[in-house]
Amino acid sequence: MSDQPYGFILHAHTKPEKSAEFEALFRAYVEPSRAEPGCIEYHMLRDQQDPSLFIFYEIWQSQAHLDVHSALPHMQRFFEQRMDYLSRDFDIRRIDMLSASSANR
């Protein structure tokens, strides 16, 4: 697998009535995702002004590592059912990691 870091910020706009369910679902995924090979950073955030907006900040060692994560059964299941939770599809922005990971401080 390549050593080229792959990072992105993902905005998940949930249906207001599904926000609590979405949060509970993804809170359970944070620690297991962080423990996966190739995970450098994995953060789940919630907007204070719009509680239906969740933001994910992820850095993976490579696109291939992210592909392995995305292919896990629970992630595939969520992706297929995502519009049950979301008011619109994900907004994903690729980012370049310009500083060292917080784990390397």
C-alpha positions as CSV (number, residue, x, y, z in Angstrom):
1,M,0.0,0.0,0.0
2,S,1.2,3.5,-0.8
3,D,2.5,5.9,1.9
4,Q,0.6,8.8,0.2
5,P,-1.8,10.1,2.9
6,Y,-5.4,10.4,1.8
7,G,-7.5,12.9,3.7
8,F,-10.9,14.4,3.5
9,I,-13.6,16.3,5.4
10,L,-17.1,14.9,5.0
11,H,-20.3,16.8,5.8
12,A,-23.3,14.7,6.6
13,H,-26.5,16.7,6.7
14,T,-28.9,14.4,8.6
15,K,-32.7,14.6,8.7
16,P,-33.5,16.3,12.0
17,E,-35.5,13.3,13.2
18,K,-32.6,11.0,12.4
19,S,-29.8,13.0,14.0
20,A,-29.7,11.2,17.3
21,E,-29.8,7.8,15.6
22,F,-27.0,8.8,13.2
23,E,-24.9,10.1,16.1
24,A,-25.3,6.9,18.1
25,L,-24.5,4.7,15.1
26,F,-21.3,6.6,14.2
27,R,-20.2,7.1,17.8
28,A,-19.9,3.3,17.9
29,Y,-17.7,3.3,14.8
30,V,-15.1,5.9,15.9
31,E,-12.8,3.8,18.1
32,P,-12.9,0.7,15.9
33,S,-12.1,2.9,12.9
34,R,-9.2,4.5,14.7
35,A,-7.9,1.0,15.4
36,E,-7.9,0.0,11.8
37,P,-4.5,-0.4,9.9
38,G,-3.7,2.9,8.1
39,C,-6.0,5.2,10.1
40,I,-4.0,8.3,11.0
41,E,-6.8,10.6,12.1
42,Y,-10.6,9.9,12.5
43,H,-12.8,12.5,14.1
44,M,-16.5,12.9,14.3
45,L,-17.8,16.4,15.0
46,R,-21.2,18.1,15.3
47,D,-21.9,21.6,14.3
48,Q,-23.1,23.7,17.3
49,Q,-25.4,26.0,15.2
50,D,-26.9,23.2,13.1
51,P,-27.2,20.0,15.2
52,S,-28.2,18.0,12.1
53,L,-24.8,18.6,10.5
54,F,-22.0,16.1,11.3
55,I,-18.5,16.6,10.1
56,F,-15.9,13.8,9.7
57,Y,-12.2,14.6,9.5
58,E,-10.3,11.6,8.3
59,I,-6.7,10.9,7.3
60,W,-5.7,7.5,6.1
61,Q,-2.2,6.3,5.2
62,S,-3.4,5.7,1.6
63,Q,-6.4,5.5,-0.6
64,A,-6.0,1.7,-0.4
65,H,-6.4,1.8,3.4
66,L,-9.6,3.9,3.1
67,D,-10.9,1.4,0.5
68,V,-10.4,-1.4,3.0
69,H,-12.3,0.6,5.6
70,S,-15.1,1.5,3.2
71,A,-15.5,-2.2,2.2
72,L,-16.2,-3.4,5.7
73,P,-19.7,-4.9,6.0
74,H,-21.0,-2.3,8.4
75,M,-19.7,0.6,6.2
76,Q,-21.2,-1.0,3.1
77,R,-24.5,-1.5,4.9
78,F,-24.6,2.1,6.0
79,F,-23.6,3.4,2.5
80,E,-26.5,1.5,1.0
81,Q,-28.9,3.0,3.6
82,R,-27.4,6.4,4.0
83,M,-30.3,8.3,2.5
84,D,-32.6,6.9,5.3
85,Y,-30.5,9.2,7.6
86,L,-29.4,12.1,5.3
87,S,-31.3,15.0,4.0
88,R,-28.9,15.2,1.0
89,D,-25.9,13.1,0.0
90,F,-22.4,13.6,1.5
91,D,-20.3,16.6,0.7
92,I,-16.8,15.3,0.6
93,R,-13.7,17.5,0.2
94,R,-10.2,16.1,-0.3
95,I,-7.6,17.7,1.8
96,D,-3.8,17.6,2.0
97,M,-2.3,17.0,5.4
98,L,0.3,19.7,5.9
99,S,1.2,19.1,9.6
100,A,2.1,16.0,11.6
101,S,-0.7,13.9,13.0
102,S,-1.9,14.7,16.5
103,A,-0.7,11.3,17.6
104,N,2.8,12.3,16.7
105,R,3.0,15.5,18.8
